Amino acid sequence: MIKRLILTALACCVAAGGGWLLHRHLARTQETTFLRWQDPAVVARGEGLYRAHCARCHGVPGTEERAAAGHEATPHDAGGHTWEHPDYALFQLVRDGVAVANCVPVDPEQMPRFKGTLTDADLVAVLSFIKSTWPAELRASHDRVNVMYGPYNRAVGELIGAGGG
């Protein structure tokens, strides 16, 4: 009886350990983001690039710095809708000037294409900075959006060498 009880307890421990290992493996392989908003060095670099290339039209999220007069670009703070789009779509819009949802090129007079101006790593840093300025509930909403588009994010992240977030 005791032997059976010990074997049952041992089997439960092995099953629980196997389940934990499977969960850890799936968590690593199921990354759904390539933004590095929790990496202070990436965010700092992204902020500098954002201020140099984006702030004039979009303002600076997380600050009182507003866009220049005459520019009606979407703000990237809680008042905007940037967080409603998955990483890969934001990346493609900024790099290539294509709105992924409808595959329509954006007028480069309204939104410049940054391919050739900034590297892919620079663009990831800029987008990471933007996400770092959002309140926790917006980051959580963006994470849920990314889960829905995980395969696309993983594919783009691998193509640009960004890896998992």
ZAVEX-390446 format. One record per atom (N, C-alpha, C): residue in one letter; x, y, z. Coordinates in pm, whole numbers, plus 32768, in hexadecimal, padded with zeros to 4 digits. Example, Ala and Ser with C-alpha at 12.3 -4.5 7.8 and 13.67 -1.06 7.14 Angstrom:
<sites>
A85277DC7830C A84CE7E3E830C A85287EB6830C S85057F1F82C4 S85577F9682CA S850A80038313 
</sites>
This chain:
<sites>
M80527F898000 M800080008000 M8056807E8000 I80BA80848056 I811380F7805E I816581017FDE K8190808C7FAB K81DD808B7F2F K818A80C67EBC R810B80A07EB6 R80B080D47E4E R809E816B7E5E L808F81997ED8 L807F82277EF5 L80FC82757ECB I8171823F7EE8 I81EE82817EC2 I81FB82867E2A L81DB82187DE7 L81E282167D54 L817F82797D17 T810982847D4F T80A682E47D1E T80D783737D31 A810F83907DA4 A814384167DBF A81B684367D61 L820D83D47D4A L827D83E67CEE L824B84007C60 A81E883B67C35 A81AF83C87BAF A817284537BA1 C813184837C09 C80F6850A7C07 C816385747BFC C81CF85607C46 C823E85C07C3E C827B85C27BB4 V8290854F7B78 V82C885477AF1 V826A858B7A8E A81E985707A98 A818685AD7A3D A818386447A4F A818786737ACA A818687037AE3 A820587437AAC G827687047AC2 G82F487397A8E G82F4873D79F6 G82C186D479B7 G82B786D17926 G825A873E78F2 G81ED87517938 G818F87BC7911 G81CF8845791D W821C88597987 W825F88DA7999 W82C688F0792A L83158888790B L83788894789F L833588B07819 L82C5886D77FD L827B88867781 L82498916777D H8214894677EC H81E589D177F3 H82578A3277D7 R82CC8A1D7814 R833F8A7577FF R836C8A73776D H836B89FC7730 H839289F176A3 H832F8A3D764B L82AF8A297661 L824A8A6E760F L82508B047625 A826A8B3076A0 A82738BBF76BB A82E58BFE766D R83568BB67661 R83C78BEB7614 R83AC8BE8757F T836E8B7D754E T835A8B7074BE T82DE8BBA748E Q828B8BE574E7 Q82108C2A74C0 Q82188CC074D6 E82918CF974D2 E829F8D8A74E1 E82478DCF747B T82058E3774A5 T81A98E7D744B T81D08F0D7434 T82468F337460 T82718FBD744F T83068FC1742F F832F902573E7 F83C0903973D6 F83EA90C27408 L838D910E7441 L83B2918D747C L83FB91737500 R845791CA7523 R84AB91B87599 R8491922975FD W841392457619 W83ED92B97669 W841A92AE76FB Q844592397727 Q8474922A77B0 Q850C923477BB D854F9249774C D85E192527749 D860892E6774C P863D931777BD P865B93A677C9 P86B893DD775C A871A938F7731 A877793BF76CA A873093CF7644 V86DB93707621 V868F937775A3 V862F93EE75A8 V85EC93FE7619 V858B946C7628 V85D194F47620 A864395017661 A868D9581765D A86B995A175CE R86EC953D7587 R8712955374FC R8698957874A9 G862A953274C1 G85AE954E7479 G857995D97494 E85879608750F E8558968F752E E85A796F874E0 G862996E874DB G867B9747748F G8656974873FB L864496D273C3 L861C96C87336 L85919701731F Y853696E5737D Y84AD97197373 Y84AE97B27373 R84F897EA73D1 R84FE987C73DA R853898B87359 A85989874731D A85D998A872A4 A858298987228 H8531982D7221 H84EC980D71A4 H8453981171AB C8419980E7222 C838897FB722D C833F9868727B A838398A172DD A834298FC733D A8305997772FA R834499A87291 R83129A227250 R82819A127222 C825F999A71F3 C81D8998371C2 C817C9942722A H81B398E8727C H8160989A72D7 H816398CD7367 G81BD99287388 G81CF994D7414 G821C98DF745B V823998F274DB V8285988F7526 V8228984F758D P820E97CC757E P81B6978A75DE P81F3978C766A G819E979876CC G81CC97997756 G820098207785 T81F69887772F T8223990D7754 T81B999717728 E81D099ED7747 E81769A58771B E819F9A907693 E820A9A597659 E82389A8875D6 E81D59A5D756B R819B9ABD752A R81369AA174C3 R81729AAF7439 A81299A7E73D6 A81569A88734C A81579B1A7320 A81A99B3572BB A81B19BBE7286 A812B9BE7724B A810F9C677250 A80929C9B7219 A80869C757187 G800E9C51715E G7FF69C2D70D3 G80029B9870B8 H80369B4B7116 H80429ABA7105 H7FD19A777151 E7F8D9A1E710D E7F1D99D7714C E7F3999427156 A7FB5991D7167 A7FDA98907171 A7FA0985571F2 T7F8297D571ED T7F4C978F7261 T7FAF979372D5 P7F8197BB734A P7FDC97B573BE P7FF2972273E4 H80639705741F H8082967B7445 H8069966174D9 D802196BB751B D800296A875A8 D7F78966675B5 A7F419669762C A7EBF962A7645 A7E4F966975F3 G7E6296E475C4 G7DFD97267572 G7DFD96F874E2 G7E6396AF74BA G7E6C967D7431 G7E3A95EE7427 H7E5E95AC73BB H7E32952273A9 H7EA594C67380 T7F1F94F17394 T7F9394A0736E T7F8D941773AF W7F669411742C W7F6293957479 W7EFD93307442 E7EA4935A73E8 E7E4192FF73AF E7E7B92A9733F H7EF792C37318 H7F34927E72A7 H7FA5922572D6 P7FB291AC729C P801F915372C4 P80A691887298 D810D915372D6 D8197917F72BB D81B8917F7226 Y8199911171E2 Y81C391077156 Y818291747101 A810591977120 A80BF91FE70D3 A80FB928870EC L811D92A47169 L815D9324718A L81E5932D7144 F822F92BF7149 F82B392BC710B F82A892D57074 Q824B92907033 Q823E929E6FA2 Q8210932A6F7C L81B993656FCC L818C93ED6FAF L8200944F6FB7 V825094457020 V82BE94A47033 V832E948B6FCF R834E940F6FB6 R83BD93F26F5A R839794046EC8 D832393CA6EA1 D830093C46E13 D828E941F6DE9 G824B945E6E4A G81DC94B76E28 G816094706DF9 V814A93F56E28 V80D593A96DFF V807E938D6E79 A7FFE93B26E6D A7F9E93936ED6 A7F7393026EC0 V7FA092A86F15 V7F8E92196F02 V7EFB91F06EFC A7EA692306F4B A7E1B92076F51 A7DD892076EC8 N7DFA92676E75 N7DBC926C6DF0 N7E24926D6D80 C7EA392576DA3 C7F1192506D41 C7F1992CC6CE8 V7EF1933B6D1D V7EF493B76CD0 V7F6F94076CF7 P7FBD94326C95 P802F94896CB6 P7FFE950C6CF1 V8044953A6D57 V802495B86D97 V806D96276D4A D802D96976D3A D806997086CF4 D80EB972E6D3A P815E97256CF2 P81DD97466D32 P81E997D76D5E E8193982C6D2A E819098B76D5A E815598BD6DE6 Q80FD985D6E07 Q80C098596E8B Q811098046EED M814697936EBA M819497396F0F M820C97096EBF P8284973D6EDF P82FA97136E93 P8317967E6EA6 R835496446E44 R838795BC6E4D R841595C66E84 F843295776EEA F84B495826F2B F851795166EFF K84EF94BE6EA3 K854D945C6E6D K85BB94A86E25 G8636948C6E47 G86A694D46E0C G86D3954B6E5F T867C957B6EB7 T86A095E86F12 T86C795B06F9A L867695526FCA L868F9510704A L869B947A7031 T86EE9438707F T86FB93A67073 T8681936470B1 D867092E37095 D8603929870D4 D8610929C716C A868A928F719F A869F92957231 A867A931F7267 D86979389721B D866F94107245 D85D7941A724D L859393E271EA L850093E871E9 L84C5939B725D V84FF9328727C V84D192DC72F2 V84E79330736F A855793757377 A857393CA73ED A850D943B73F8 V84EB947A7388 V848894E7738A V840194B273B9 L83D594427380 L8354940973A7 L835793D97438 S83CA93A77463 S83D8937E74F0 S83CC93F5754D F840A94657527 F83FC94E07576 F836995077581 I832495087511 I8296952F7512 I824994D67574 K825A94517568 K821093F775C1 K8235940D7653 S82B29430766D S82DD944476F9 S829694B9773B T825F951576ED T821E958B7725 T818A95737744 W815395057716 W80C494EC772C W80A894C077BB P803294E077EC P800A94AB786F P800194127868 A800C93D078D9 A800D933D78E0 A7F949300789A E7F1F933D78A8 E7EA89301786A E7EAE930677D1 L7EEC936D7798 L7EFB93727706 L7F63930C76D7 R7FD092FE7724 R8033929876FE R7FF3920D7704 A7F9F91F57769 A7F5B91747773 A7EFC915F76FD S7EB691C876D4 S7E5D91BE765F S7EAF91A175E1 H7F2091E675D3 H7F7791CE7560 H7FAE913F7562 D7FCE910C75D7 D7FFC908175E1 D7F90902175B2 R7F11903D75D4 R7EA48FE775A6 R7E948FEE750E V7EA4906574D5 V7EA190727442 V7F12901E7406 N7F8A90277441 N7FFB8FDB740E N7FE58F457414 V7F9E8F157479 V7F818E867482 V7F328E5A7407 M7ED28EAC73DD M7E808E887368 M7ED38E8372E8 Y7F3E8ED172E3 Y7F918ED9726A Y801C8E9E7282 G80278E4572E3 G80A68E0A7308 G80F68DD17294 P80BA8D80723B P81088D4871CC P81458DB47172 Y80FB8E1D7159 Y812F8E8B7106 Y81A28ED2714E N818E8EEE71CE N81F78F31721B N82758EDB7220 R82648E577238 R82D98DFF723D R83218DFE71B7 A82D68DF6714A A83148DF270C5 A83608E7370A8 V83248EE570C3 V83688F6470A9 V83DF8F737107 G83CC8F507185 G843B8F5871E5 G84B28F0471B9 E84978E8D7184 E85058E387153 E85448E7370D7 L84F38EA8707C L85288EE37001 L85848F5A701B I85618FA9707E I85B290217099 I861990087106 G861B8F8E713B G867F8F6D71A1 G86648FA97228 A85E48FC67244 A85C1900772C2 A85B08FA27333 G85928F257314 G85818EC1737C G85058EDE73D0 G84F18E907437 G847C8E9D748F G848F8F0B74F3 G841C8F407522 G84228FAD7581 G84268F7D760B 
</sites>
